[in-house]
């Protein structure tokens, strides 16, 4: 894992998460624990409306946390109820956290290859629907990172479980003098809760 990302994760104090949020995260902890214990592949699909902000942060951080805690059978995806493009401030924040970002398709909806470790495959990130061909069609957890997506996706075909894990949208700070600060803050909020999730994974015999 890249040194700066490792350092960022080490600094995160997941013990500051309040009890209400911890209860909300329990189904995700249980889902991953069950599949790890049964030596199954763990597919996590993070879903929000446009797949442009929170779901991207979650996809990238979840994959990095799996590496940090040495869970090798975790594969992270993201999608939306519709596609647009990843907001540029998300990519700027991801870079500041220490990830290496390369663009493979530079168009209205760029495709990013996001690396968290020198010898691991990159996270492929671009805005797409949650049922895009790149995403799993069965045996996955659908994790809703915004309340709008939770309401607009009453049924997600193929999902083993549907888990709300909602965060405030940083979009409200776009084009303000707080934009940079708030995107970093939201990215760190998501990283903190995902660190808590992976730190609580229990392998049951």
SERO-4910 file (N, C-alpha, C, O; in steps of 0.05 Angstrom, whole numbers):
BEGIN
 pado doro    nc1    nc2    nc3   cac1   cac2   cac3    cc1    cc2    cc3    oc1    oc2    oc3
  Unk    A     17    -24      0      0      0      0     18     25      0     38     25     13
  Unk    A      9     45    -15     24     70    -16     27     82     12      8     81     28
  Unk    A     50     93     18     56    103     45     37    124     54     28    124     77
  Unk    A     29    143     37     12    165     45    -16    155     52    -28    164     72
  Unk    A    -26    135     37    -53    124     43    -51    109     70    -69    112     86
  Unk    A    -30     93     73    -27     78     98    -26     98    122    -39     92    142
  Unk    A    -12    120    119    -10    140    140    -38    152    145    -45    157    168
  Unk    A    -53    158    124    -80    169    128    -98    150    143   -113    158    161
  Unk    A    -96    124    136   -113    104    150   -105    101    179   -122     99    197
  Unk    A    -78    102    184    -69    100    212    -79    122    229    -83    118    253
  Unk    A    -82    146    218    -91    169    233   -121    169    239   -130    183    258
  Unk    A   -136    153    224   -165    153    228   -172    141    255   -163    119    262
  Unk    A   -189    155    270   -198    144    296   -228    135    293   -246    151    296
  Unk    A   -231    110    285   -258    100    280   -274     98    306   -299     93    305
  Unk    A   -261    100    329   -276     98    355   -293    122    360   -310    121    379
  Unk    A   -290    143    344   -306    167    348   -334    165    335   -351    183    339
  Unk    A   -339    143    320   -365    140    308   -386    135    329   -382    120    348
  Unk    A   -409    149    327   -429    146    348   -444    120    345   -442    106    325
  Unk    A   -458    113    367   -471     86    368   -492     82    347   -496     60    338
  Unk    A   -506    104    340   -527    101    320   -515     93    293   -526     76    279
  Unk    A   -493    106    286   -480     99    260   -468     70    262   -469     55    243
  Unk    A   -458     63    285   -447     36    288   -469     15    284   -464     -6    271
  Unk    A   -492     20    294   -514      1    290   -522     -1    261   -529    -22    251
  Unk    A   -521     21    247   -527     21    218   -507      5    202   -513     -7    182
  Unk    A   -482      4    212   -460    -11    198   -460    -41    204   -446    -56    191
  Unk    A   -474    -49    224   -473    -77    233   -481    -97    210   -467   -118    208
  Unk    A   -501    -92    194   -508   -111    173   -485   -115    153   -480   -137    143
  Unk    A   -470    -94    147   -447    -96    129   -425   -112    142   -412   -128    128
  Unk    A   -420   -107    167   -399   -123    182   -407   -152    182   -390   -169    176
  Unk    A   -432   -158    187   -441   -186    188   -439   -199    161   -432   -222    158
  Unk    A   -446   -184    140   -445   -195    113   -417   -203    105   -412   -225     95
  Unk    A   -398   -185    109   -370   -190    102   -360   -213    120   -346   -231    110
  Unk    A   -365   -212    145   -356   -233    164   -365   -261    155   -350   -280    155
  Unk    A   -391   -263    148   -402   -288    140   -388   -299    115   -381   -323    114
  Unk    A   -383   -282     96   -371   -291     71   -341   -297     74   -330   -315     62
  Unk    A   -328   -281     91   -300   -287     97   -297   -314    111   -280   -330    104
  Unk    A   -315   -319    130   -314   -344    146   -319   -368    128   -309   -390    133
  Unk    A   -335   -364    107   -342   -386     89   -325   -386     63   -330   -399     44
  Unk    A   -303   -370     65   -284   -368     43   -297   -362     16   -290   -374     -5
  Unk    A   -316   -344     17   -330   -336     -7   -320   -309    -17   -310   -292     -2
  Unk    A   -322   -305    -43   -316   -279    -55   -335   -258    -44   -359   -263    -43
  Unk    A   -325   -235    -38   -342   -213    -26   -344   -191    -46   -324   -177    -51
  Unk    A   -367   -187    -58   -372   -165    -77   -389   -143    -63   -410   -148    -53
  Unk    A   -378   -119    -63   -392    -96    -51   -397    -75    -73   -379    -65    -85
  Unk    A   -423    -69    -77   -430    -50    -97   -442    -25    -83   -464    -27    -73
  Unk    A   -428     -3    -84   -436     22    -70   -452     38    -90   -443     44   -112
  Unk    A   -477     46    -82   -496     58   -100   -506     85    -90   -514     87    -67
  Unk    A   -505    105   -107   -518    131   -102   -531    140   -128   -530    126   -148
  Unk    A   -543    163   -128   -560    171   -150   -544    173   -176   -551    160   -196
  Unk    A   -522    189   -177   -508    194   -201   -481    180   -203   -467    182   -223
  Unk    A   -473    165   -182   -447    152   -182   -425    172   -188   -408    167   -204
  Unk    A   -427    195   -175   -408    217   -181   -393    227   -157   -373    241   -160
  Unk    A   -402    220   -132   -389    230   -108   -386    209    -87   -365    196    -85
  Unk    A   -406    206    -70   -404    188    -47   -398    159    -53   -382    146    -40
  Unk    A   -411    148    -73   -407    120    -80   -379    115    -90   -368     94    -87
  Unk    A   -367    135   -104   -340    133   -113   -320    133    -90   -302    116    -89
  Unk    A   -324    152    -72   -307    152    -48   -308    125    -34   -288    114    -25
  Unk    A   -333    114    -31   -336     89    -17   -323     66    -31   -310     49    -18
  Unk    A   -326     64    -57   -314     43    -73   -283     43    -69   -271     22    -64
  Unk    A   -271     66    -71   -242     68    -70   -232     62    -42   -213     47    -38
  Unk    A   -245     74    -22   -236     70      6   -241     41     15   -225     30     30
  Unk    A   -263     29      7   -268      1     15   -247    -17      5   -238    -36     19
  Unk    A   -239    -13    -21   -218    -30    -32   -192    -26    -17   -177    -46    -13
  Unk    A   -186     -1    -10   -161      4      5   -162     -8     33   -142    -18     43
  Unk    A   -185     -6     46   -187    -17     73   -185    -48     73   -174    -59     91
  Unk    A   -196    -60     52   -193    -89     50   -163    -97     48   -155   -116     60
  Unk    A   -148    -81     33   -119    -86     31   -106    -81     58    -89    -97     67
  Unk    A   -113    -59     71   -101    -52     97   -105    -74    118    -86    -80    133
  Unk    A   -128    -86    118   -134   -108    137   -129   -135    126   -135   -156    138
  Unk    A   -117   -136    102   -109   -162     90   -131   -181     83   -129   -205     87
  Unk    A   -154   -170     74   -175   -187     63   -172   -187     33   -178   -168     19
  Unk    A   -163   -210     23   -155   -211     -5   -178   -218    -24   -175   -216    -49
  Unk    A   -201   -225    -13   -223   -235    -30   -246   -215    -31   -269   -222    -35
  Unk    A   -240   -189    -28   -260   -167    -29   -257   -152    -55   -235   -144    -62
  Unk    A   -279   -148    -68   -280   -134    -94   -301   -112    -93   -324   -118    -88
  Unk    A   -293    -87    -98   -311    -65    -94   -318    -51   -120   -302    -48   -139
  Unk    A   -344    -44   -122   -355    -32   -146   -372     -8   -138   -376     -3   -114
  Unk    A   -381      7   -158   -400     29   -152   -418     33   -176   -411     26   -199
  Unk    A   -441     46   -171   -460     51   -193   -481     71   -183   -481     79   -160
  Unk    A   -499     79   -201   -519     98   -194   -546     90   -206   -548     70   -221
  Unk    A   -567    105   -199   -592    101   -212   -592    113   -241   -609    106   -257
  Unk    A   -572    130   -246   -567    141   -273   -537    149   -274   -525    151   -253
  Unk    A   -527    152   -297   -498    159   -299   -495    188   -309   -511    199   -324
  Unk    A   -474    201   -298   -467    228   -307   -436    229   -311   -427    221   -333
  Unk    A   -422    238   -292   -392    236   -291   -383    241   -263   -397    253   -247
  Unk    A   -360    231   -256   -349    235   -229   -341    265   -227   -327    276   -244
  Unk    A   -350    277   -205   -344    305   -201   -314    309   -196   -303    294   -180
  Unk    A   -303    329   -208   -273    332   -208   -262    335   -179   -240    327   -174
  Unk    A   -278    347   -161   -267    351   -134   -265    324   -119   -249    322   -100
  Unk    A   -280    304   -127   -276    277   -115   -249    266   -123   -234    256   -106
  Unk    A   -242    269   -148   -215    260   -157   -193    276   -144   -173    264   -136
  Unk    A   -197    302   -141   -176    318   -127   -172    309    -98   -150    307    -89
  Unk    A   -194    303    -84   -192    293    -57   -179    266    -55   -162    261    -38
  Unk    A   -186    248    -74   -174    221    -74   -144    224    -78   -128    209    -65
  Unk    A   -135    242    -95   -106    246    -99    -93    256    -74    -71    247    -67
  Unk    A   -106    274    -60    -94    285    -35    -92    264    -13    -74    266      4
  Unk    A   -110    244    -14   -108    222      6    -85    203     -1    -78    186     15
  Unk    A    -73    206    -25    -49    190    -31    -53    170    -53    -34    155    -60
  Unk    A    -77    169    -65    -81    150    -87    -69    160   -113    -67    184   -117
  Unk    A    -60    142   -129    -50    148   -156    -73    147   -176    -86    126   -178
  Unk    A    -77    168   -191   -100    169   -209    -91    173   -238    -76    192   -243
  Unk    A    -99    156   -256    -94    159   -284   -120    158   -300   -139    143   -292
  Unk    A   -121    174   -321   -145    175   -338   -141    158   -363   -121    163   -377
  Unk    A   -158    139   -368   -155    122   -392   -174    132   -415   -167    128   -438
  Unk    A   -196    143   -407   -215    154   -427   -223    182   -418   -237    185   -399
  Unk    A   -214    202   -433   -219    230   -425   -241    241   -443   -235    252   -464
  Unk    A   -265    238   -434   -288    248   -449   -308    260   -430   -301    269   -408
  Unk    A   -334    261   -437   -354    273   -419   -357    256   -393   -367    267   -373
  Unk    A   -350    231   -394   -351    214   -371   -324    199   -369   -323    175   -376
  Unk    A   -304    212   -359   -277    200   -358   -276    174   -342   -290    170   -323
  Unk    A   -258    156   -351   -253    131   -337   -226    133   -322   -206    139   -335
  Unk    A   -227    129   -296   -203    133   -280   -193    105   -270   -209     88   -262
  Unk    A   -167    102   -270   -154     79   -257   -141     90   -232   -123    106   -233
  Unk    A   -151     80   -209   -143     91   -183   -127     69   -168   -138     49   -161
  Unk    A   -102     75   -163    -85     55   -150    -79     63   -121    -75     86   -115
  Unk    A    -80     42   -104    -75     46    -75    -50     31    -66    -41     34    -44
  Unk    A    -40     14    -85    -17     -3    -79     -2     -9   -105    -15    -12   -126
  Unk    A     24    -10   -103     40    -13   -127     34    -38   -142     34    -38   -167
  Unk    A     29    -61   -128     26    -86   -142     -3    -97   -141     -7   -121   -146
  Unk    A    -22    -80   -136    -51    -88   -137    -64    -76   -162    -56    -54   -171
  Unk    A    -84    -90   -172    -99    -79   -195   -113    -53   -186   -122    -51   -163
  Unk    A   -115    -33   -204   -128     -8   -197   -158    -11   -194   -170    -29   -206
  Unk    A   -170      7   -180   -199     10   -179   -207     24   -205   -196     45   -212
  Unk    A   -226     13   -220   -236     26   -244   -261     43   -236   -281     32   -227
  Unk    A   -259     69   -240   -280     86   -231   -290    105   -253   -274    119   -266
  Unk    A   -316    104   -258   -329    123   -276   -359    121   -269   -368    102   -257
  Unk    A   -374    142   -276   -402    142   -270   -417    123   -288   -414    123   -313
  Unk    A   -434    106   -276   -448     85   -291   -472     76   -274   -474     82   -250
  Unk    A   -490     62   -286   -513     51   -272   -504     27   -254   -484     14   -260
  Unk    A   -519     23   -233   -511      2   -214   -512    -26   -227   -498    -44   -217
  Unk    A   -527    -30   -249   -528    -55   -262   -511    -56   -288   -515    -72   -306
  Unk    A   -491    -38   -289   -473    -37   -312   -459    -64   -315   -455    -78   -295
  Unk    A   -452    -72   -340   -439    -98   -344   -413   -103   -327   -406   -125   -322
  Unk    A   -400    -81   -320   -376    -83   -303   -382    -92   -275   -364   -104   -261
  Unk    A   -406    -88   -266   -413    -93   -238   -425   -122   -235   -435   -133   -255
  Unk    A   -424   -133   -211   -434   -160   -207   -464   -162   -211   -479   -142   -206
  Unk    A   -474   -185   -221   -502   -189   -226   -516   -206   -204   -540   -207   -203
  Unk    A   -499   -219   -188   -510   -235   -166   -488   -237   -145   -465   -231   -149
  Unk    A   -497   -247   -121   -478   -251    -99   -462   -226    -92   -438   -226    -92
  Unk    A   -477   -205    -86   -464   -180    -78   -481   -166    -57   -505   -171    -55
  Unk    A   -469   -148    -42   -483   -130    -24   -487   -104    -39   -469    -92    -49
  Unk    A   -512    -94    -39   -519    -68    -50   -519    -48    -27   -536    -50     -8
  Unk    A   -500    -29    -27   -497    -11     -5   -504     17    -14   -491     29    -31
  Unk    A   -526     28     -3   -537     53    -12   -524     76      3   -528     78     27
  Unk    A   -509     93    -11   -495    114      2   -510    141      3   -500    160     14
  Unk    A   -533    142     -9   -550    166     -7   -579    158     -4   -588    137    -15
  Unk    A   -594    174      9   -623    168     15   -639    168    -11   -659    153    -13
  Unk    A   -632    185    -30   -647    186    -55   -645    159    -70   -665    149    -80
  Unk    A   -621    148    -72   -617    122    -85   -632    101    -69   -643     82    -81
  Unk    A   -632    103    -43   -646     83    -27   -676     83    -33   -689     62    -35
  Unk    A   -687    107    -37   -716    109    -44   -722    101    -72   -743     90    -78
  Unk    A   -703    107    -91   -708    102   -119   -701     74   -128   -708     66   -151
  Unk    A   -688     59   -111   -681     31   -118   -695     12    -99   -682      0    -82
  Unk    A   -722      9   -102   -736     -9    -83   -727    -38    -86   -728    -53    -67
  Unk    A   -719    -46   -110   -709    -73   -115   -683    -72   -131   -681    -59   -151
  Unk    A   -663    -86   -121   -637    -88   -135   -633   -117   -141   -625   -133   -124
  Unk    A   -638   -125   -166   -638   -153   -174   -610   -165   -169   -589   -153   -175
  Unk    A   -610   -189   -158   -585   -204   -155   -571   -199   -129   -552   -214   -122
  Unk    A   -579   -178   -114   -565   -172    -89   -572   -192    -67   -595   -199    -64
  Unk    A   -551   -200    -52   -556   -217    -29   -569   -201     -7   -586   -211      9
  Unk    A   -562   -175     -5   -572   -158     17   -571   -129      8   -554   -122     -9
  Unk    A   -588   -114     19   -590    -85     13   -584    -70     39   -598    -75     59
  Unk    A   -563    -53     39   -554    -41     64   -552    -10     61   -536     -1     45
  Unk    A   -568      5     75   -565     34     74   -541     43     90   -536     34    113
  Unk    A   -525     60     78   -501     71     91   -498     99     80   -480    106     65
  Unk    A   -517    116     88   -521    142     75   -503    164     87   -497    164    111
  Unk    A   -495    182     70   -478    205     78   -489    231     66   -503    230     46
  Unk    A   -484    253     79   -492    279     69   -477    284     42   -453    278     40
  Unk    A   -491    295     23   -479    301     -3   -462    326     -2   -472    347      5
  Unk    A   -436    324    -10   -420    348    -10   -427    367    -33   -416    389    -35
  Unk    A   -445    359    -51   -452    375    -74   -462    403    -67   -458    422    -82
  Unk    A   -473    405    -43   -483    431    -34   -462    452    -31   -468    476    -29
  Unk    A   -437    444    -31   -415    462    -28   -400    467    -55   -379    481    -55
  Unk    A   -410    456    -76   -398    460   -102   -396    490   -109   -415    506   -104
  Unk    A   -373    498   -119   -368    526   -128   -370    546   -105   -377    569   -109
  Unk    A   -363    537    -81   -361    555    -58   -333    554    -47   -317    537    -56
  Unk    A   -326    572    -29   -299    572    -18   -295    549      2   -273    546     12
  Unk    A   -316    533      7   -313    510     25   -313    484     10   -312    462     22
  Unk    A   -313    485    -17   -315    461    -33   -293    441    -27   -298    418    -21
  Unk    A   -268    450    -28   -245    432    -24   -246    420      4   -243    396      7
  Unk    A   -251    437     24   -253    427     51   -274    406     55   -270    386     69
  Unk    A   -298    411     44   -321    393     49   -318    367     34   -327    346     44
  Unk    A   -306    367     11   -301    341     -3   -281    324     11   -284    300     13
  Unk    A   -260    337     22   -240    322     38   -254    311     63   -249    288     71
  Unk    A   -271    327     75   -285    319     99   -303    295     94   -304    277    110
  Unk    A   -318    296     72   -336    274     66   -321    249     59   -328    227     68
  Unk    A   -299    252     44   -283    229     38   -272    216     63   -270    191     65
  Unk    A   -264    233     82   -253    222    108   -275    210    124   -271    189    138
  Unk    A   -300    221    124   -322    209    138   -327    180    128   -330    162    144
  Unk    A   -327    177    102   -332    151     90   -309    132     97   -314    109    103
  Unk    A   -284    142     95   -261    125    102   -263    116    131   -256     93    138
  Unk    A   -271    134    149   -273    127    177   -293    105    183   -287     86    198
  Unk    A   -316    106    170   -336     85    175   -328     59    162   -334     38    173
  Unk    A   -314     60    140   -305     36    127   -282     23    142   -279     -1    143
  Unk    A   -265     40    154   -244     29    172   -257     14    195   -248     -8    203
  Unk    A   -278     26    207   -292     13    229   -303    -14    220   -300    -34    234
  Unk    A   -316    -14    196   -328    -39    186   -307    -61    184   -311    -83    194
  Unk    A   -285    -55    170   -265    -76    166   -250    -83    191   -240   -106    194
  Unk    A   -248    -65    210   -235    -72    235   -251    -91    252   -241   -103    271
  Unk    A   -278    -93    246   -295   -109    262   -302   -136    249   -318   -151    259
  Unk    A   -290   -142    226   -295   -168    213   -285   -190    230   -262   -191    238
  Unk    A   -302   -209    235   -295   -233    251   -297   -258    234   -317   -263    221
  Unk    A   -276   -274    235   -276   -299    221   -286   -321    240   -273   -326    261
  Unk    A   -308   -333    233   -320   -353    250   -314   -381    240   -315   -386    216
  Unk    A   -308   -398    258   -301   -426    251   -327   -443    247   -325   -466    241
***
